[in-house]
């Protein structure tokens, strides 16, 4: 899992370096991606919070009430 995260970060920066070598501006790509990521964060934030809250309730408060 951690290796996949490092690979993704490495290839992201490699892509930025290649765009810079080809004299293309990586800032337009970064701004577009950041806008999409922020909108997904606002859209999926409450659902993710409820999911984590439910997992914590099962794991901490009622670990033996499953099944």
C-alpha positions as CSV (number, residue, x, y, z in Angstrom):
1,X,0.0,0.0,0.0
2,X,2.7,2.5,1.0
3,X,4.7,1.5,-2.1
4,X,1.7,2.4,-4.3
5,X,1.5,5.8,-2.7
6,X,5.2,6.5,-3.2
7,X,4.9,5.3,-6.9
8,X,2.0,7.6,-7.5
9,X,3.8,10.6,-6.0
10,X,7.0,9.8,-8.0
11,X,5.1,9.5,-11.3
12,X,3.2,12.7,-10.6
13,X,6.4,14.6,-10.2
14,X,7.9,12.8,-13.1
15,X,5.0,14.0,-15.2
16,X,5.5,17.6,-14.0
17,X,9.2,17.4,-15.0
18,X,8.4,16.1,-18.4
19,X,5.8,18.9,-18.9
20,X,8.5,21.4,-17.9
21,X,11.0,19.9,-20.3
22,X,8.5,20.1,-23.2
23,X,7.9,23.8,-22.3
24,X,4.3,23.2,-21.3
25,X,2.9,24.9,-18.2
26,X,2.1,22.4,-15.5
27,X,0.3,25.1,-13.5
28,X,-2.9,24.8,-15.6
29,X,-3.0,21.1,-15.0
30,X,-2.4,21.5,-11.2
31,X,-5.1,24.2,-10.9
32,X,-7.6,22.0,-12.7
33,X,-6.8,18.9,-10.6
34,X,-6.9,20.9,-7.4
35,X,-10.4,22.3,-8.3
36,X,-11.7,18.8,-9.0
37,X,-10.2,17.4,-5.8
38,X,-11.7,20.2,-3.7
39,X,-15.2,19.7,-5.2
40,X,-14.9,15.9,-4.6
41,X,-13.9,16.6,-1.0
42,X,-16.9,18.7,-0.4
43,X,-19.2,16.2,-2.1
44,X,-17.9,13.1,-0.4
45,X,-16.8,14.5,2.9
46,X,-20.0,13.9,4.9
47,X,-20.3,10.3,3.6
48,X,-16.7,9.5,4.5
49,X,-17.2,11.0,8.0
50,X,-20.3,8.8,8.6
51,X,-18.4,5.7,7.4
52,X,-15.5,6.4,9.7
53,X,-17.8,7.1,12.6
54,X,-19.6,3.8,12.0
55,X,-16.4,1.9,11.9
56,X,-15.2,3.5,15.1
57,X,-18.5,2.7,16.8
58,X,-18.3,-1.0,15.8
59,X,-14.6,-1.3,16.7
60,X,-14.6,0.6,20.0
61,X,-18.1,0.5,21.5
62,X,-19.4,-2.8,20.3
63,X,-16.6,-5.1,19.2
64,X,-18.5,-8.3,20.1
65,X,-22.0,-7.4,18.9
66,X,-21.3,-8.5,15.3
67,X,-23.2,-11.4,13.8
